[in-house]
Amino acid sequence: MEEILKVNHLNVVFDDISGPLTAVYDVNFGLRRGEILGIIGESGSGKSVTARSVIQLAQVGKRGSISGEILFQGTDLLKLKEKEMCRIRGSRITMVFQEPMTALNPAMTVEEQLSEVLKLHSPGEREKHRERILETLRQVQLPEPEILMKKYPFELSGGLRQRVVIAMAVIGKPDIIIADEPTTALDVTTQAEILSVLKKIAGEMGSAVILITHDLGVVAEIADRVLVMYRGMGVEECRTASLFDEPLHPYSQGLLSSRPSNFNGRYSAIPGTVKQNYGVFKGCPYSDRCPYALETCREKIPPSLSFGGEHRAACWKLCKEGSSE
């Protein structure tokens, strides 16, 4: 299957009041057409910053920096000027933001907000805009779209607002949809409906999806592959089934063992908290919380090794078993 996005050695450093803050360090991944890639990890692991960097929405500050390569169908997005990026962002690569109430303009109706997207990216087809809006609202399974399109965001429930946000992301039939915690603050039933809508639309359009979440259940439900991130670094990447059947990195193992479904009289938790990366990036980011940490782990950054197929992990403990290919 065609690879439409390739991220190579992505680094994101913020200009923070306490000094340079490394939010993303040497992250690498690919994305194929029609594929759903889940990016998981605790808060502060760099998931959202990685995704926002793809569409150049990461505000790094005056002395911050974004480096590496983000190749979209062979074009390095990091080398594009803002005017050139605007033709891609919101059209060929779109984003479903985390909080639907703040992602929508409270002073505009649903129709007006969807029309804005079409006016910007399809200005020569205005006579078809209303038809396209209704078609998209039906795609995201919104009831009575002719009535709903005249409503304002505050008149809708959280689940309906999230469907409108998804509609804004897919109305231009993008190549890539980035969904940042699309089920946050929604009840379980609505979560399942939103995930079903996202998967169905992506499948119909052949779009690839980057799904950012901390919910392992969401990943298990719809993701084809998974990238596990910790403190800005990709520590494991594999098929979704491989992660749940045989997690290799100690952090991945800790995440899976802490699931409520594994409750056996006492909940398991990873000791400590995620630290921020100020100054020079040194050693394995997980070494201060890892039960298997060696002295090498604290001194040297582990290489990403192959363990057969599409399974990769970055861990000194696994070095004897893996390959650098």
Backbone bond lengths (Angstrom), bond angles and torsions (degrees), N, CA, C in turn:
res aa  C-N    CA-C-N  psi(-1)  N-CA   C-N-CA  omega(-1)  CA-C   N-CA-C  phi
1 M - - - 1.457 - - 1.536 110.61 -
2 E 1.325 116.48 142.96 1.468 122.18 -175.19 1.531 112.27 -63.46
3 E 1.327 115.90 131.42 1.466 121.15 175.85 1.526 107.98 -89.19
4 I 1.332 117.13 116.40 1.467 119.62 -175.60 1.528 112.71 -101.28
5 L 1.324 117.19 -15.68 1.463 120.31 177.72 1.521 109.46 -136.46
6 K 1.320 116.12 133.97 1.462 121.30 177.26 1.522 108.46 -136.06
7 V 1.324 116.12 117.35 1.465 121.87 178.57 1.520 108.19 -103.64
8 N 1.329 116.22 121.53 1.463 121.96 -177.81 1.525 111.47 -120.20
9 H 1.318 116.01 121.24 1.471 122.63 172.08 1.538 112.05 50.40
10 L 1.327 115.77 48.51 1.468 120.58 -179.83 1.525 110.84 -74.55
11 N 1.320 115.75 127.16 1.463 122.82 176.08 1.524 109.02 -127.93
12 V 1.324 116.41 132.28 1.464 121.07 177.59 1.522 108.53 -128.59
13 V 1.328 116.13 121.12 1.466 122.01 -179.88 1.522 108.60 -120.47
14 F 1.334 116.78 125.03 1.459 121.81 179.15 1.526 111.09 -92.58
15 D 1.314 115.00 146.01 1.463 121.87 173.38 1.529 107.05 -85.47
16 D 1.329 116.50 91.27 1.462 122.29 -175.60 1.526 110.37 -98.58
17 I 1.319 116.72 155.64 1.462 121.58 -179.31 1.533 111.86 -60.66
18 S 1.344 116.81 -27.07 1.470 120.97 179.56 1.526 113.06 -91.47
19 G 1.330 116.69 0.32 1.464 120.67 -179.19 1.516 111.42 125.82
20 P 1.341 118.80 179.26 1.467 121.70 178.91 1.533 111.12 -59.41
21 L 1.321 116.10 128.90 1.465 121.91 -178.88 1.525 109.12 -117.22
22 T 1.329 116.51 114.95 1.467 121.29 179.64 1.525 109.30 -82.20
23 A 1.339 115.82 107.20 1.464 120.90 -179.17 1.521 112.15 -89.34
24 V 1.339 116.26 -30.83 1.467 121.91 178.64 1.518 107.80 -136.83
25 Y 1.346 116.34 131.75 1.464 119.99 -177.78 1.525 111.11 -128.99
26 D 1.318 116.56 115.24 1.468 124.03 171.64 1.533 112.89 49.78
27 V 1.326 116.10 49.72 1.468 120.72 179.97 1.527 110.09 -87.11
28 N 1.325 115.18 134.80 1.468 122.20 -179.60 1.528 109.49 -133.18
29 F 1.322 117.01 133.07 1.466 120.70 171.56 1.529 109.57 -166.18
30 G 1.321 115.11 160.51 1.456 121.49 176.28 1.518 109.53 -121.10
31 L 1.329 115.79 162.88 1.465 121.08 -179.69 1.525 108.59 -141.34
32 R 1.337 115.59 124.90 1.464 120.48 -179.46 1.526 110.57 -96.80
33 R 1.310 115.33 155.26 1.463 120.33 177.75 1.534 110.16 -59.81
34 G 1.324 116.35 133.10 1.455 121.84 178.65 1.516 115.23 80.64
35 E 1.331 116.93 0.71 1.467 121.62 -176.73 1.530 110.99 -94.15
36 I 1.334 115.81 149.81 1.466 121.29 173.18 1.526 108.11 -112.18
37 L 1.328 115.83 115.04 1.467 122.26 178.32 1.523 108.96 -104.23
38 G 1.321 116.74 119.50 1.461 121.05 176.03 1.518 110.61 -91.02
39 I 1.330 117.10 131.39 1.466 121.39 173.65 1.523 106.98 -111.83
40 I 1.345 116.14 116.96 1.458 119.91 -174.71 1.528 110.99 -122.66
41 G 1.326 114.13 162.63 1.460 121.12 179.69 1.517 109.22 154.69
42 E 1.319 115.79 167.38 1.459 120.70 178.70 1.526 111.04 -68.09
43 S 1.338 116.06 168.94 1.460 120.39 172.73 1.524 109.00 -59.89
44 G 1.328 116.25 135.37 1.454 120.15 -179.20 1.514 113.92 90.49
45 S 1.341 116.85 7.83 1.468 119.58 -178.33 1.527 113.05 -86.17
46 G 1.329 117.57 -9.25 1.464 120.73 177.74 1.514 114.82 98.21
47 K 1.336 117.35 11.20 1.468 121.09 -177.62 1.531 111.71 -61.54
48 S 1.320 115.60 -56.32 1.465 120.14 -176.57 1.520 112.13 -67.31
49 V 1.329 117.13 -36.56 1.470 120.38 178.91 1.527 109.84 -63.81
50 T 1.322 116.76 -40.63 1.466 120.89 177.07 1.525 110.42 -59.13
51 A 1.334 115.99 -47.97 1.465 120.57 -178.46 1.525 111.86 -65.72
52 R 1.324 116.80 -43.00 1.470 120.11 -179.81 1.524 111.48 -66.78
53 S 1.320 116.37 -29.01 1.467 119.89 177.68 1.523 111.26 -66.15
54 V 1.334 116.33 -32.05 1.463 120.42 179.60 1.526 110.77 -60.03
55 I 1.340 116.60 -38.34 1.471 119.56 -179.47 1.535 111.66 -106.18
56 Q 1.323 115.79 18.34 1.466 123.13 175.51 1.532 112.66 55.34
57 L 1.323 115.55 47.88 1.464 121.22 175.15 1.525 111.83 -114.91
58 A 1.325 117.13 8.23 1.470 120.77 177.41 1.528 108.39 -82.96
59 Q 1.329 116.36 113.31 1.467 121.36 -179.06 1.529 108.65 -87.42
60 V 1.330 116.81 98.82 1.468 120.78 -171.96 1.528 113.91 -90.60
61 G 1.322 117.77 -11.45 1.467 119.86 -179.67 1.518 112.21 92.20
62 K 1.329 114.63 170.91 1.469 121.75 -173.60 1.522 112.89 -58.28
63 R 1.330 116.50 -43.87 1.465 120.18 -177.31 1.524 112.81 -103.25
64 G 1.318 116.19 10.17 1.459 120.37 175.92 1.520 110.78 -81.07
65 S 1.318 116.42 175.30 1.464 119.44 -178.36 1.523 111.60 -156.20
66 I 1.335 114.65 151.68 1.462 122.51 171.11 1.519 106.34 -126.77
67 S 1.323 116.89 124.21 1.463 120.35 -178.31 1.522 110.45 -134.60
68 G 1.331 115.28 168.49 1.456 121.47 -176.41 1.513 109.93 110.92
69 E 1.319 116.41 -155.40 1.468 121.87 178.25 1.520 109.68 -132.40
70 I 1.335 115.99 137.55 1.459 121.88 170.46 1.523 105.80 -126.52
71 L 1.327 116.06 94.73 1.463 121.79 -173.36 1.526 110.59 -93.56
72 F 1.325 115.89 112.21 1.461 121.95 176.49 1.525 107.72 -106.24
73 Q 1.328 115.77 107.58 1.465 122.33 -175.54 1.532 110.82 49.79
74 G 1.330 115.06 42.47 1.458 121.67 175.66 1.514 115.85 90.07
75 T 1.334 118.25 -10.50 1.467 122.07 179.78 1.521 110.09 -98.13
76 D 1.334 116.85 128.10 1.462 121.18 178.84 1.525 109.19 -79.32
77 L 1.330 116.63 108.15 1.465 121.61 -176.49 1.521 112.58 -63.83
78 L 1.328 117.07 -27.79 1.462 119.88 -178.92 1.529 112.30 -69.89
79 K 1.322 116.89 -15.68 1.464 120.54 -179.59 1.529 112.70 -96.59
80 L 1.335 116.98 -4.36 1.459 120.26 -178.25 1.525 111.49 -80.41
81 K 1.328 115.79 147.30 1.462 121.11 172.57 1.522 108.18 -77.25
82 E 1.336 116.39 161.77 1.463 120.66 -175.65 1.531 111.68 -57.50
83 K 1.321 117.31 -40.00 1.463 120.86 -179.51 1.525 110.88 -61.98
84 E 1.331 116.29 -40.22 1.469 121.01 178.81 1.524 110.46 -70.05
85 M 1.337 116.41 -38.70 1.459 121.24 -179.48 1.524 111.09 -66.30
86 C 1.333 116.80 -32.54 1.467 121.13 -179.49 1.528 112.04 -63.55
87 R 1.329 116.70 -27.06 1.465 119.97 178.65 1.532 111.38 -72.95
88 I 1.328 115.92 -22.38 1.469 121.08 -179.19 1.524 111.13 -96.88
89 R 1.345 116.08 -46.18 1.463 120.92 -178.27 1.530 110.44 -67.32
90 G 1.321 116.56 126.69 1.458 120.96 179.72 1.513 113.30 88.43
91 S 1.334 116.09 -8.93 1.455 120.70 179.37 1.527 110.61 -119.70
92 R 1.342 116.60 -67.13 1.464 120.57 -178.65 1.529 111.87 -90.62
93 I 1.327 116.63 -28.57 1.470 121.69 172.40 1.520 106.99 -126.09
94 T 1.317 117.32 121.41 1.463 120.72 -176.87 1.528 110.45 -124.61
95 M 1.334 115.33 169.18 1.466 119.33 -176.68 1.525 111.34 -136.20
96 V 1.318 115.48 134.25 1.466 122.79 171.32 1.518 105.85 -98.57
97 F 1.329 116.47 111.01 1.459 119.88 -173.92 1.526 111.78 -80.30
98 Q 1.334 114.26 162.02 1.459 122.41 -169.43 1.527 113.69 -66.26
99 E 1.317 117.74 -43.41 1.465 121.12 -174.84 1.530 109.56 -112.65
100 P 1.340 117.70 105.63 1.468 120.42 -174.27 1.525 114.41 -62.46
101 M 1.343 118.07 -28.98 1.466 119.21 -177.83 1.522 110.98 -69.61
102 T 1.333 117.42 -36.02 1.464 119.70 179.13 1.532 111.76 -86.95
103 A 1.321 117.21 -17.35 1.466 120.58 178.43 1.526 111.70 -78.92
104 L 1.329 116.62 -19.49 1.462 121.46 -179.25 1.524 110.73 -104.53
105 N 1.321 115.88 148.26 1.468 121.66 177.55 1.526 108.70 -81.85
106 P 1.343 118.85 117.01 1.468 120.69 -176.24 1.527 113.88 -67.25
107 A 1.337 117.49 -16.22 1.470 121.48 -176.80 1.528 112.60 -96.56
108 M 1.335 117.17 4.17 1.463 120.72 -179.09 1.521 110.49 -123.99
109 T 1.322 116.48 144.07 1.461 120.37 177.00 1.533 109.71 -72.08
110 V 1.320 114.57 167.29 1.466 120.17 177.90 1.529 110.05 -58.82
111 E 1.328 116.74 -44.08 1.468 121.00 -179.88 1.526 111.41 -60.71
112 E 1.322 117.16 -44.16 1.468 121.01 -179.34 1.528 111.49 -62.25
113 Q 1.328 116.02 -39.71 1.467 119.21 -177.78 1.525 112.01 -71.09
114 L 1.322 116.53 -38.61 1.463 119.60 176.90 1.534 110.83 -70.66
115 S 1.333 116.33 -34.36 1.471 120.77 177.77 1.517 111.43 -63.46
116 E 1.340 115.76 -36.10 1.468 120.09 179.31 1.525 111.35 -58.04
117 V 1.331 115.66 -43.13 1.469 120.52 -179.79 1.526 110.10 -61.92
118 L 1.334 116.19 -44.81 1.464 120.53 -178.00 1.524 111.82 -69.29
119 K 1.326 117.21 -38.33 1.476 120.51 178.99 1.521 111.12 -63.09
120 L 1.333 115.99 -35.47 1.462 120.51 -178.44 1.525 112.02 -74.88
121 H 1.339 115.91 -41.73 1.464 119.12 -172.22 1.535 114.64 -106.09
122 S 1.341 117.78 -15.87 1.476 120.79 176.33 1.523 109.59 -135.39
123 P 1.341 118.33 59.84 1.467 121.53 -172.79 1.524 114.28 -65.81
124 G 1.317 118.27 -22.71 1.461 120.48 -176.34 1.514 114.68 -87.54
125 E 1.333 118.71 4.92 1.467 121.35 -175.50 1.529 111.58 -126.07
126 R 1.341 117.03 39.34 1.470 120.44 -172.73 1.526 113.63 -62.25
127 E 1.335 117.10 -31.24 1.465 119.51 -179.22 1.529 111.58 -67.55
128 K 1.329 116.91 -17.49 1.467 121.12 -179.48 1.535 112.62 -99.40
129 H 1.333 117.37 -1.79 1.461 120.41 -173.23 1.530 112.80 -62.59
130 R 1.332 117.42 -46.63 1.467 119.68 -177.32 1.526 110.56 -62.45
131 E 1.321 115.71 -41.72 1.468 120.49 178.58 1.532 110.78 -62.02
132 R 1.331 116.33 -41.75 1.469 120.79 179.85 1.529 110.99 -67.63
133 I 1.334 117.53 -37.97 1.468 121.48 178.74 1.526 110.25 -62.42
134 L 1.320 116.93 -47.14 1.466 120.73 179.89 1.530 111.09 -63.51
135 E 1.315 115.90 -40.87 1.472 120.62 178.52 1.530 110.78 -60.84
136 T 1.342 116.35 -42.40 1.469 120.57 -178.70 1.523 111.44 -69.81
137 L 1.324 117.39 -40.12 1.467 120.80 178.45 1.527 110.75 -62.94
138 R 1.314 116.53 -35.32 1.471 119.58 175.78 1.530 110.32 -69.72
139 Q 1.331 116.02 -37.47 1.470 120.68 178.86 1.526 111.56 -58.38
140 V 1.340 116.54 -41.16 1.467 120.16 -179.01 1.529 111.56 -86.52
141 Q 1.347 114.91 10.96 1.466 123.02 172.76 1.524 112.95 61.94
142 L 1.338 115.76 42.76 1.463 120.38 174.45 1.526 108.88 -87.25
143 P 1.336 118.25 131.68 1.463 121.05 -178.44 1.530 111.90 -72.09
144 E 1.323 116.62 144.38 1.470 123.03 176.89 1.532 112.15 45.55
145 P 1.313 117.96 63.01 1.463 120.91 -175.28 1.528 114.64 -58.62
146 E 1.354 117.54 -32.76 1.470 119.85 179.72 1.524 111.50 -62.50
147 I 1.336 116.63 -34.03 1.473 121.20 178.87 1.522 109.96 -83.44
148 L 1.314 116.15 -44.55 1.468 120.78 -175.18 1.526 112.47 -63.35
149 M 1.331 118.04 -33.90 1.464 120.42 -176.72 1.528 112.36 -65.65
150 K 1.319 117.44 -17.26 1.465 121.27 179.27 1.530 112.16 -90.48
151 K 1.329 116.81 -3.19 1.466 120.72 -176.24 1.527 111.80 -90.01
152 Y 1.347 114.28 162.06 1.464 122.03 176.19 1.530 108.91 -97.41
153 P 1.332 118.06 157.23 1.470 120.64 -177.66 1.528 114.96 -53.10
154 F 1.346 117.64 -37.21 1.470 119.61 -176.92 1.523 112.32 -68.17
155 E 1.325 117.37 -14.34 1.460 121.48 179.01 1.531 112.15 -87.27
156 L 1.323 116.37 -2.02 1.465 120.82 -176.13 1.523 111.69 -111.85
157 S 1.319 116.25 153.47 1.471 121.23 175.05 1.525 109.22 -74.23
158 G 1.340 116.17 169.03 1.462 120.59 179.55 1.517 112.41 -58.75
159 G 1.331 116.57 -41.24 1.461 120.60 179.99 1.515 112.56 -65.68
160 L 1.343 116.96 -40.60 1.464 120.69 178.58 1.523 111.02 -68.31
161 R 1.334 116.31 -38.94 1.473 119.53 177.69 1.532 110.42 -62.03
162 Q 1.336 116.11 -41.10 1.465 118.68 -179.75 1.528 110.81 -65.16
163 R 1.310 117.75 -34.95 1.468 120.76 176.82 1.528 110.79 -66.01
164 V 1.335 116.14 -36.68 1.471 120.11 176.86 1.527 110.07 -64.36
165 V 1.345 116.51 -42.02 1.471 120.75 178.09 1.531 109.95 -62.00
166 I 1.332 116.69 -41.05 1.471 120.19 176.88 1.530 109.95 -64.04
167 A 1.345 116.15 -40.90 1.469 120.12 178.17 1.524 111.12 -59.39
168 M 1.340 117.16 -40.91 1.466 120.86 177.67 1.524 111.19 -62.65
169 A 1.327 116.14 -34.50 1.466 120.68 -178.53 1.523 112.49 -75.58
170 V 1.332 117.78 -30.03 1.471 119.64 -173.35 1.525 113.80 -104.68
171 I 1.323 118.14 -6.53 1.469 120.21 -173.66 1.524 112.67 -62.16
172 G 1.324 116.94 -27.66 1.464 120.73 178.86 1.517 114.04 -91.31
173 K 1.338 117.30 8.44 1.472 123.66 -178.70 1.530 111.39 52.48
174 P 1.332 116.61 65.06 1.471 120.89 -175.09 1.523 113.30 -73.83
175 D 1.324 114.97 163.26 1.465 121.05 174.26 1.526 110.97 -80.20
176 I 1.350 116.00 -34.17 1.468 121.57 -177.90 1.521 109.44 -134.01
177 I 1.333 116.02 133.41 1.467 122.26 173.89 1.524 107.53 -115.25
178 I 1.324 116.90 124.53 1.464 121.62 175.27 1.522 107.33 -101.97
179 A 1.320 117.16 117.81 1.467 122.16 -178.47 1.526 109.07 -110.64
180 D 1.338 116.27 109.46 1.464 122.03 -176.49 1.525 109.88 -95.66
181 E 1.326 116.44 102.32 1.472 122.57 -179.57 1.536 110.45 47.75
182 P 1.329 119.36 57.20 1.466 121.21 -172.99 1.520 115.41 -68.03
183 T 1.337 117.96 -11.12 1.471 119.73 -177.94 1.531 112.73 -113.23
184 T 1.331 117.43 11.57 1.468 120.90 179.94 1.528 110.65 -60.65
185 A 1.326 116.53 136.77 1.473 124.53 174.90 1.533 113.58 67.38
186 L 1.330 117.41 14.20 1.457 120.33 176.57 1.523 109.40 -104.82
187 D 1.342 116.43 149.78 1.463 118.91 178.85 1.529 109.69 -69.96
188 V 1.318 115.77 165.15 1.465 121.64 -172.07 1.526 112.18 -58.80
189 T 1.327 117.15 -42.51 1.468 120.61 -179.48 1.517 111.13 -63.80
190 T 1.337 115.83 -45.44 1.467 120.55 179.79 1.522 110.71 -65.96
191 Q 1.335 116.81 -37.69 1.466 120.73 176.60 1.527 110.59 -56.13
192 A 1.322 116.01 -48.06 1.467 121.07 -178.80 1.526 110.81 -61.72
193 E 1.338 116.52 -39.28 1.466 120.91 179.52 1.526 111.11 -65.83
194 I 1.337 116.56 -43.35 1.469 121.47 -179.62 1.524 110.39 -63.49
195 L 1.328 117.16 -44.07 1.467 121.30 179.24 1.525 110.96 -63.09
196 S 1.329 116.05 -40.13 1.457 121.04 178.85 1.526 110.75 -63.30
197 V 1.338 116.17 -43.03 1.470 121.65 178.91 1.521 110.49 -62.55
198 L 1.325 116.35 -46.36 1.467 121.75 -178.14 1.533 110.73 -61.35
199 K 1.323 115.87 -46.12 1.470 120.57 -179.00 1.524 111.28 -66.06
200 K 1.331 116.60 -41.16 1.467 121.74 -178.48 1.529 110.89 -64.68
201 I 1.333 116.64 -47.35 1.464 120.71 -177.82 1.525 110.94 -65.36
202 A 1.326 116.06 -44.06 1.466 120.06 179.46 1.526 110.48 -60.14
203 G 1.336 115.78 -39.82 1.460 120.15 178.91 1.514 112.24 -66.36
204 E 1.339 116.96 -42.06 1.466 121.49 -179.42 1.525 112.00 -66.06
205 M 1.319 117.09 -38.84 1.468 121.30 -176.90 1.521 112.89 -89.91
206 G 1.334 117.24 -12.86 1.459 120.17 -176.18 1.512 112.77 74.43
207 S 1.338 116.11 19.57 1.469 120.42 180.00 1.522 110.52 -78.70
208 A 1.327 115.98 148.94 1.463 121.22 171.00 1.523 108.02 -89.73
209 V 1.324 116.66 152.16 1.469 121.27 -178.30 1.524 110.22 -128.36
210 I 1.330 115.93 132.84 1.466 121.51 167.83 1.520 105.89 -104.75
211 L 1.310 116.84 112.89 1.462 122.84 -176.35 1.523 109.90 -105.31
212 I 1.327 116.04 113.72 1.463 121.12 -179.88 1.522 108.51 -97.17
213 T 1.329 116.71 126.49 1.457 119.59 -178.50 1.528 110.65 -160.86
214 H 1.328 115.65 160.78 1.464 120.44 170.25 1.527 109.24 -110.10
215 D 1.346 115.36 3.63 1.461 121.97 -175.62 1.530 110.01 -96.45
216 L 1.317 116.07 109.02 1.466 120.87 -179.17 1.525 112.20 -64.09
217 G 1.329 116.04 -30.32 1.461 120.04 178.64 1.518 112.00 -64.72
218 V 1.333 116.23 -38.00 1.465 121.74 178.06 1.522 110.16 -64.39
219 V 1.327 116.02 -43.84 1.468 121.48 178.96 1.527 110.36 -61.93
220 A 1.318 116.37 -45.91 1.467 120.80 -179.55 1.523 111.45 -61.82
221 E 1.327 115.79 -31.25 1.465 121.44 -176.35 1.523 112.93 -71.65
222 I 1.342 118.23 -45.19 1.471 117.69 -170.73 1.533 116.62 -130.39
223 A 1.329 119.21 -12.61 1.473 119.39 -174.61 1.529 112.32 -80.00
224 D 1.331 115.78 142.35 1.467 121.49 174.49 1.525 110.50 -85.90
225 R 1.337 115.42 -42.06 1.467 121.67 178.26 1.518 109.13 -132.35
226 V 1.340 115.16 163.02 1.464 120.84 -176.57 1.525 110.31 -133.60
227 L 1.330 115.54 138.24 1.462 122.14 169.11 1.521 106.91 -115.12
228 V 1.332 116.63 118.41 1.465 121.63 178.75 1.527 108.04 -94.01
229 M 1.347 116.42 125.22 1.461 120.55 -179.46 1.524 110.93 -115.87
230 Y 1.327 115.01 145.55 1.458 120.78 175.67 1.525 108.92 -145.01
231 R 1.316 116.96 124.59 1.468 123.61 179.58 1.531 112.25 49.04
232 G 1.318 115.44 43.24 1.453 120.46 174.73 1.506 115.96 87.93
233 M 1.314 117.83 -2.63 1.468 121.05 -175.41 1.528 110.84 -117.62
234 G 1.329 116.80 140.44 1.457 120.66 173.81 1.519 109.25 -78.88
235 V 1.330 117.29 112.04 1.468 119.86 -174.95 1.528 113.33 -97.55
236 E 1.342 116.78 -20.62 1.466 119.37 178.24 1.524 109.23 -156.84
237 E 1.328 115.82 141.61 1.469 122.04 177.29 1.518 108.42 -141.56
238 C 1.342 116.00 131.15 1.468 119.19 -176.92 1.517 110.67 -168.62
239 R 1.334 116.12 176.72 1.458 121.01 170.36 1.522 108.39 -64.61
240 T 1.316 116.39 149.03 1.468 120.56 -176.35 1.526 111.55 -58.27
241 A 1.314 116.83 -43.86 1.470 120.35 -179.58 1.521 111.18 -60.81
242 S 1.335 116.97 -37.08 1.471 120.84 -179.61 1.519 111.36 -65.17
243 L 1.333 116.56 -37.12 1.466 119.59 -179.87 1.523 110.87 -64.07
244 F 1.324 116.57 -42.75 1.462 119.80 -177.25 1.528 112.24 -78.98
245 D 1.334 116.95 -28.58 1.469 120.18 179.85 1.526 112.36 -83.64
246 E 1.344 116.03 -39.73 1.463 119.42 -174.22 1.534 111.12 -149.48
247 P 1.333 117.49 72.83 1.466 119.34 177.05 1.528 110.07 -67.30
248 L 1.322 117.82 134.86 1.463 120.83 -175.83 1.521 113.22 -98.46
249 H 1.317 117.03 -43.80 1.469 119.44 -175.96 1.532 110.15 -74.86
250 P 1.332 118.13 139.29 1.471 120.62 179.29 1.527 113.56 -55.25
251 Y 1.340 117.33 -32.42 1.469 119.29 178.34 1.527 110.62 -68.72
252 S 1.323 117.12 -42.99 1.467 120.93 176.98 1.525 110.43 -60.47
253 Q 1.326 115.95 -41.54 1.463 120.67 178.33 1.527 110.82 -62.66
254 G 1.332 116.09 -40.75 1.461 120.60 178.49 1.514 112.31 -64.62
255 L 1.341 116.66 -41.46 1.463 120.63 177.92 1.523 111.14 -60.64
256 L 1.320 116.20 -47.25 1.458 120.45 -177.25 1.525 112.31 -67.36
257 S 1.322 116.95 -37.47 1.471 119.62 -179.21 1.526 111.91 -72.68
258 S 1.337 117.42 -17.91 1.465 120.18 -179.10 1.528 112.95 -89.29
259 R 1.324 117.46 2.06 1.468 120.43 178.35 1.528 110.68 -66.19
260 P 1.337 117.49 140.00 1.476 120.60 177.23 1.524 112.73 -56.69
261 S 1.335 117.11 -28.47 1.469 120.16 -179.35 1.523 112.08 -66.34
262 N 1.339 116.66 -16.19 1.472 120.94 178.47 1.530 112.28 -94.55
263 F 1.324 116.89 12.33 1.467 121.28 -177.03 1.529 111.14 -61.67
264 N 1.336 116.09 126.48 1.467 120.42 178.70 1.531 110.88 -133.45
265 G 1.316 115.09 39.40 1.459 120.64 -179.12 1.512 112.66 106.85
266 R 1.334 115.67 -21.05 1.462 120.37 178.51 1.531 109.27 -150.41
267 Y 1.333 115.16 129.17 1.459 118.63 179.96 1.526 110.74 -72.03
268 S 1.331 115.30 138.69 1.461 121.28 177.36 1.525 108.86 -91.81
269 A 1.315 116.82 142.26 1.466 121.08 178.82 1.520 109.51 -142.96
270 I 1.328 115.99 150.18 1.459 120.93 175.26 1.526 107.29 -80.41
271 P 1.324 119.22 123.10 1.468 120.55 -178.56 1.528 111.79 -65.59
272 G 1.347 115.87 150.94 1.460 120.25 176.47 1.514 112.97 82.65
273 T 1.329 116.21 -174.17 1.460 122.64 -179.68 1.532 109.82 -132.92
274 V 1.332 115.20 165.80 1.465 120.43 178.84 1.528 109.44 -73.42
275 K 1.312 116.48 124.42 1.464 120.79 178.01 1.521 109.98 -89.96
276 Q 1.334 115.50 158.70 1.464 120.14 176.52 1.522 110.11 -91.49
277 N 1.324 115.29 150.08 1.464 121.05 -174.05 1.527 112.06 -96.61
278 Y 1.318 116.52 81.94 1.461 120.39 174.90 1.527 109.43 -91.87
279 G 1.329 115.75 144.34 1.463 119.85 177.80 1.513 112.36 77.89
280 V 1.324 116.18 -154.03 1.466 122.21 -176.34 1.529 110.35 -75.19
281 F 1.347 115.81 132.40 1.464 121.11 177.89 1.525 108.29 -71.10
282 K 1.340 117.12 122.88 1.462 120.69 -174.23 1.527 110.88 -137.28
283 G 1.325 116.18 132.53 1.455 120.92 175.45 1.518 113.35 71.06
284 C 1.320 115.51 -179.75 1.462 121.48 176.30 1.524 108.77 -69.29
285 P 1.331 119.05 131.32 1.464 120.83 -177.84 1.529 113.59 -63.90
286 Y 1.335 116.03 -20.64 1.468 120.29 -177.14 1.527 112.74 -96.42
287 S 1.331 118.27 -0.17 1.475 121.52 -171.20 1.527 113.74 -60.42
288 D 1.348 118.38 -31.07 1.467 120.28 -177.79 1.530 112.90 -75.63
289 R 1.347 117.96 -11.63 1.466 121.28 -179.60 1.532 112.26 -119.65
290 C 1.321 116.30 -6.08 1.468 121.10 -172.90 1.530 111.98 -82.55
291 P 1.338 118.15 129.99 1.476 120.80 179.08 1.529 113.09 -71.72
292 Y 1.344 116.83 -13.42 1.468 120.23 -177.93 1.526 112.45 -108.00
293 A 1.320 118.42 10.95 1.468 121.78 -172.36 1.528 112.80 -60.64
294 L 1.322 115.03 134.91 1.459 123.31 175.67 1.526 108.55 -107.17
295 E 1.313 116.88 171.90 1.461 120.25 177.52 1.532 110.32 -62.20
296 T 1.332 115.90 -36.91 1.471 121.05 178.15 1.523 111.21 -59.38
297 C 1.319 116.09 -36.55 1.463 121.26 -178.21 1.528 111.60 -60.74
298 R 1.326 116.18 -33.90 1.466 120.65 -178.04 1.527 112.45 -83.36
299 E 1.317 116.37 -15.24 1.466 120.51 -174.83 1.523 114.04 -105.62
300 K 1.343 116.89 -34.51 1.466 120.07 -174.04 1.531 111.18 -126.03
301 I 1.323 115.13 142.48 1.460 120.71 176.63 1.527 108.67 -75.39
302 P 1.337 118.94 126.66 1.467 120.50 -177.74 1.526 111.98 -71.56
303 P 1.335 117.32 144.00 1.469 120.43 176.41 1.524 110.54 -76.72
304 S 1.326 116.06 155.08 1.465 120.55 174.85 1.520 108.31 -83.19
305 L 1.332 115.93 118.87 1.466 121.38 -174.81 1.522 111.48 -112.12
306 S 1.336 115.61 151.40 1.457 121.61 178.21 1.527 110.08 -91.90
307 F 1.335 115.20 137.59 1.463 120.73 178.28 1.531 110.29 -122.07
308 G 1.321 114.80 35.04 1.456 120.36 177.97 1.510 112.04 93.62
309 G 1.331 115.95 140.41 1.457 120.31 179.99 1.513 111.35 62.40
310 E 1.327 115.79 -128.63 1.461 121.49 -178.80 1.528 111.81 -105.82
311 H 1.315 116.79 17.23 1.463 120.35 -174.87 1.530 110.54 -93.95
312 R 1.339 115.99 120.09 1.465 121.60 178.18 1.529 109.26 -130.95
313 A 1.323 115.92 148.54 1.463 121.15 176.79 1.519 109.22 -151.64
314 A 1.336 115.63 151.21 1.469 121.44 -179.97 1.522 108.72 -115.34
315 C 1.336 116.26 97.91 1.463 120.77 -176.22 1.530 109.54 -157.42
316 W 1.336 116.59 128.90 1.470 120.19 179.57 1.525 111.60 -64.46
317 K 1.318 116.87 -32.84 1.466 121.02 -179.39 1.532 111.33 -62.24
318 L 1.345 116.12 -27.59 1.460 121.08 -176.28 1.526 113.71 -95.04
319 C 1.325 117.04 -0.19 1.468 121.06 -171.73 1.524 114.73 -56.31
320 K 1.311 118.21 -34.51 1.466 121.01 -177.68 1.525 111.84 -71.56
321 E 1.346 116.18 -22.13 1.462 120.24 -175.50 1.520 112.83 -94.51
322 G 1.348 117.60 -26.52 1.457 121.11 -172.06 1.509 114.53 -96.31
323 S 1.346 114.08 175.09 1.462 122.77 178.27 1.519 108.57 -125.97
324 S 1.330 116.68 146.29 1.463 120.76 -179.67 1.518 112.51 -80.66
325 E 1.316 118.30 -3.00 1.469 121.96 -177.97 1.517 110.63 -70.45
